[in-house]
Amino acid sequence: MNRMHARYPNCNATRKMLLAHNGQPMSTAPGTVHKSSLDELERRKALALGAARQDRIERQHERGQLTAHERIDLLLDAGSFRQMGRFVFGEDLADIDRTIGGDGSVFGFGTIEDRPVAVATTDPTVKGSSHGDAGTRVGRTQARILQKCRLPLFELRQGGGARITEMISSKFAGVGGHSMGDRYVFGPKHVILEAWLGDYFGPQTIADYIVTTRSAHASITSPALLEVATGQRHSADELGGSEVHARVTGQVDGVAEDEGAAIAQLRKVFSYYPSYPGGAAPRRLGDDSANRMVPELRTILPENPNRAFDIRKVLNLVLDKGSFIEFSPDFARNLVTGLGRMDGWPVGIVANQSMAVAGTIDTAAMIKARRMLAIAHLYSIPFLSFLDTPGVLTTLEQEHSRLISEIYALAASRLRPAVPKVAVIVRKGIGFAYPMMTASDPESLTFAWPSARIAFTGPEPAARIVYGREIQAADDPTALLGERAEEMRALSTPRLAAELGHVDAIIDPAETRKIVIRSLDALRSQNLPRRRSLMFTT
């Protein structure tokens, strides 16, 4: 009770609800509650669980989907859920729907591993989870409470969008202030984790992690409404299927096979986040020693410096065993991002992946990197980067995709997080991509493996530019190009950068884990000043 009061001093009512036993009325003085009122409450509960209600639940199960409260039961600790707005009614609902409350919009509080959280979802058995006036009023209650309480918010999404029969009137004016405004206010104050568990048509929250089931769809408009409005015919899969969001838009961080797996993933990811921005991220110590040597890293790189290899092998050897959660693995595959642990502490990860586009950084990768930097900044999570990139991808298509602006935005974003930052140059750190990966940042520590190569451009392009005429005039241009490129490559070893203090140390790859953990501990102990936020979106 005292700990909860210290964490949420403005939420007395919420604390009482969380501490009350689920489903049991709070004790009151004798005679303060009339028996007829209690009988009416029990009648409504019985009606909600009656035969008509059961038919709808069975139809939901036949579709392979769970009900709102079944999903909540999977997410929260047993018996901890307390629902708000249960008796907020819509105008055109049948009596059975009124017993569900909130127009099918379900909002309340509970705990996950004894950490207080808020949950918002919709009941698919009420008007197909379509959104009406009563749901808007529940949303306002949600916004009012969450603006005062810094509770993590879990959103379990399924819904048919706005209910046309209600929203065709000017009553629609009351929707915008909540769905398009208040939700964006949540971002700086709340951890927001989200699951898409069925078809959902409408605006989405800016979330810190989004997981979708493979069969779910999410888009602003439904295929039916799109066809009526524009004449275009597209399936739900084409508009916003899980494959579209995983590979094309990058708007989901993970894809789960079913609802149980998706909700379990939300619980797992939540263990890496603090309860609110600025709070302490939870530490989970396992049996992985902070002093563990990793001799496999000495031979993990291919002999050919231009041959691709999977950077995930390095991450899984350096991080605490089994701790890495990758974000959006099928979007911008030339960059690997996610959360892991080092000596039990959460860390944000960004690593170049030479298995895709040789590890170059394009605009999609920049968007992906900025998102991880924003998470590190907002939740005070240390940032760890692994470099193996030949530079920024410069093509006509990239230049037409706002490449100049994206480079500048990422360059600014990397300076924003006043958190411990460590960069490890595994192999290549070339061109503008080098500082974008936070290497040699004045506020970070930068380490290089002996295999590292640092330069403005690669050795072959550099040789062509510097020795172009000589190479063209040579009897064997290819052989001379190779010789001059090798000379350039010798100049790009990390030794000179270390002598000038741009690289803090050249390290034995086997000691990477131990050195990174000790560095993060040292940086974590400093009271780093927080930079003023910059005017760039994340």
C-alpha positions, 0 to 999 in steps of 0.5 A: 500500500505504501509503495503504491501510494509513493508511485501513484500519489494521485490515484487513491480511488484506483489503489482501493479498486486494485486492492479490493478482491475481484468480483466482491463488493467492498464492505460497507456499514450495515444498512447502507446498501438496499437488498433490492439494489444488490438483487438488481446487480446480481440479476444483471450479472446473471443475464450477462452470463445467460443463454443469449450471451453464451451463444455469442461467446460460442460464435466467437470461439468458433472463429478461433478467437477469445472474448474480451474477458478471456483475453484479460484473464490471460494478460493479468494476474488471476483475480486482479481485474477491476472494470470501470464504466460497466454501466455506461449504455448506448442508445440502440443496444438490446438489454443483453448488450447493456449488461455487458456495459460500456457499449462493449468497450472494456476498461479497467485495472489489474496487475501483471506480476504484481505491477499495477497496469491499466487495460483497454479492449473491446468485447467482440460479442457486442455489435462486433466491437464497433465503436459508438457513443457509449464507447466514446464516453468510456474512452473519456473516463479512460483518458481522465484517469490515465492523465492522472495516473502513470499506469502502463496501458495494455490495449487488446485490439479488435473492432469494426470501427465506428458504428455508422448508425450512431456516427452518421449524426453530428454526435461524431464530433465527440469522438475526435477529442478522445481517439485522435487527441487524448491517446497521443497525450498518453505517449510521454506519460505511459508505457503503451503495449498493444496486441491486434487480435482480430480485424480492427479498422480505425486510428491506432495508438502510438505504442512501445510494442505491438504484436499481431496475430497472424490472422488479424487485420488493421487499417484505417478503413475497412474493405467495404467502406473503401470500395463504397468511397473510392471504388477500389477493391482490396482484401483485408489482407492487402490493406492491413494483413499481418504480412503487410505490417510485418514486411512493408509498413513495419508497424508491428514488432512481432507476429504471433500464431494465436491470441495466447501467444500474442498476450504471452509476448506482451507480458514478456516484453513488459518485463523489460520496461519500467512502469512509467517514463523515468522509472527504473526498469526491472532487473532480472538476474539469471545464471549468466555470469557478468564475467563470462568469456566468449571465445567463439567470437574470435572466429565468428567472422568470415575470412572474406571481409565482404562476405555476409554473416548473421549479426544475431549470432554475435548478439546471442553470444554477448547478451544474457542467454535467451534474453534478446527480443527482436523488434520487426524482424521482417521490416528493414532487415538490414538492421536488427533492433530489439531489447535484451539484457546485460547482467540482468539489466534491460538494454536497447539493441541496434545492429547492422545486418550484412545478410540484407543489402550488405548491412547498408543503412536506408531510410527504412532502417533509419526509421527503425533505429530512431524508434529504438533510440526513442524507447531508450530516451523515454524509458532510460534504457541503456543503448548498445550498438554493433557496427558492420555497415558499408555506409548509407544506401544512396540510390535514386529511390532512396534520394526520393524517399527523403534521404536527406531529412532522414539522415538529419533526423537520425543524427539528431535522434542519436544525441537525444537519449541521456542514457549509457551508450556503448558502441562495438565496431565488429567489422565495417564502420563506413561513412555517415553510417558510422556516427548514426550508429552512435559510434564515437559519440562524445557521451558514449564509449566506443570499442573496436574489434581488431577486425574493424575498419573505419573510413569515410568510404570503402577501400575500392571506391576510395582507390578508384577516386584517388588513383583513377587515372593511374588505374585506367592507364595500367596494363592490368587495371584490376590488379592495380585496383586491388593493390591500391584498395589494400593500401586504403584498407590498411589505413582504415584499421582502428589503431589511428582512431584509438590513438586520437581518442575517437575509439576508447579501446581495441578489445579482444572479441572474447572479452566483449560481454565483460567489457560492455557490462562493466562499461554500462555499470560505470556509465549508469553510476553517473548522473547524466544530464538529460538533453533538451528534447529536439524537434524531430518525430520518432 
